[in-house]
């Protein structure tokens, strides 16, 4: 019985060795990646501090130490709904509005298709990785407001404005970090990401509407370029 077991093990060893060599010589890897991050600087636009992402990456091993990869996935960062400052709205000449009846609501968010290109070099027990994220930066700005004239105004008005704006510049966001294999088929990443996007803010000039009609012809949009640094933790599974 023992002899039979030894023969089976002996017959299996060449197959195991061939499999190991095939793994060793494999030039391509396919990885499923998931990640989350926390914002460290530049808190603007009432966005939440956390961000999330996932993607499918194809890696090419240049040699035993160096690797390049291309990842296609989705990234998003949601925002909190908030009431904007209604105490100092821009108005038509001579118009006074009733602050007690001025209401507003805004919600922002960033999301979109994200492509990551990266270069990684392996050292003893860990790797260094760096690259660029293209996209994941489609900004969404939802706004609503309702304003009316003071009670004793000569001309009564009630002025409403609402809508959704998008800004999608496909920004380039650099990242750098370290990787650590936790098993032959999985690894973790710790990155610092300079996440870039462009935000829009809708500005309504109130008081041009008469009665209950809308007049948005004097409104305008303020655009800002942002870069928010994030600490990011990722996990990848190799197929």
C-alpha positions, 0 to 999 in steps of 0.5 A: 500500500505504501509502495503504491502511494509512493509511486502515485506521488512519484508520477504526480511530481513531474506534473506538479513541476510542469504546473509550477514552471508554467505558472513561473513562465506565465507572461499574462495575469488577469486580476479582479480588483476592489478598493476603498479610500479615505480623503485626507485633504481638500474637502470641497463640494460636500462630498463624502470622505470615502471613495470606492472602485473596482475593475478588471486588470490585465497585467503583463510580466516583463520579467520576474521583477517588472510588470505593467498593467491595464485596468478597466473599471468603475469609481465613485464618490457620493455626496451629502444632500445639504442646504446652500447658503440662501442669505446672500443670493444674487438678485435683480436690481432693487429686488428684496426677497423673503429669507424666511421663505427661501429654501434650497437643496443641493447634492453632488457626487463624482463617478464614472468609468475609470482606466488605470495604467500602472508599472510595478516592480517587485522587491524582497517581499513587497512591490512598488507601484505607480501610475495614472487613473484616467476618468472616474471623475464625472461630476454630478451637481443636483440643485433646487431652490425656491425664493419669493418676494417680501410680503409688502413688495410692489411687484410680487414674484415667486422664483424657482430654479432646479436642474442637474449639471454634469462635468466630465473632463476625464481627469488624470489622477496620479497614484503611487503605492506598495503591494504585498502578496498574501497568497499565490493568487491574491495581493493587497495594495496601499496607495496614495492617490491625487484624485482630480475632478472639476466641480460645477456650482449653479448660481441663480440670480433671483427676482427676474421672474414675475408672478410665478414664472421662471427666468433663468436667463441671468444664471451662470455656472462656477467651475473649479478644478479640484485635487483631493488626496486619498489613502486607498486600500485595495485587494486583488484576486488573480485568475 
